[in-house]
């Protein structure tokens, strides 16, 4: 089981991250600073056109020590791996596997839908879920973030002041309480503190507050 215990005694089993415009820069910053042995899987919903031939995976792979791959239907989640939802599909989590659903229409302003990814992770992993909302237009991710908090998981929102497009993180903040509002350069430290360093979360929170001032 690839779960990790943090300072509150709970365990995290998966991180789910959503972004739209500005997402490539955000994910590059986030993944570049994570260690190759990051102990839980990361599943990504990045808005991409359904017919877009994307080198998104290739760009991220050269900037991180983690394995980066397109998500495949039925694929089991693995630690130290970043799964990118393919264009023209919704990516969901069912148990410890991925469910890829080809679609023609958007769901709640997104395709892939961040809300569907976040909410499916919450249903599968409950309080063991880490949710991350990054740069993008409109409000995708806001509803899913609140579902994660409802089941006891933790939500990190990129500080809108550090987002190329602030609407998505701001929408998540407006939808209800979130656990951390973090400048983009400190989000990797947040994930490391929560997933890898029991007892380090309070130190991280102090650093995040200082950087925001």
Secondary structure, 3 states (H helix, E strand, C coil): CCCEECCCCCEECEEEEEECCCHHHHHHHHHHCCCCCCCCEEEEEECCCCCCCCCHHHHHHCCCCCEEEECCCCCECCCCEEEECCCCEEEEEECCEEEEEECCCCECCECCCHHHHHHHHHHHHHHHEEEEECCCCCCCCHHHHHHHHHCCCEEEEECHHHCCCCHHHHHHHHHCCCCEEECHHHHHHHHHHHHHCCCCHHHHHHHHHHHHC
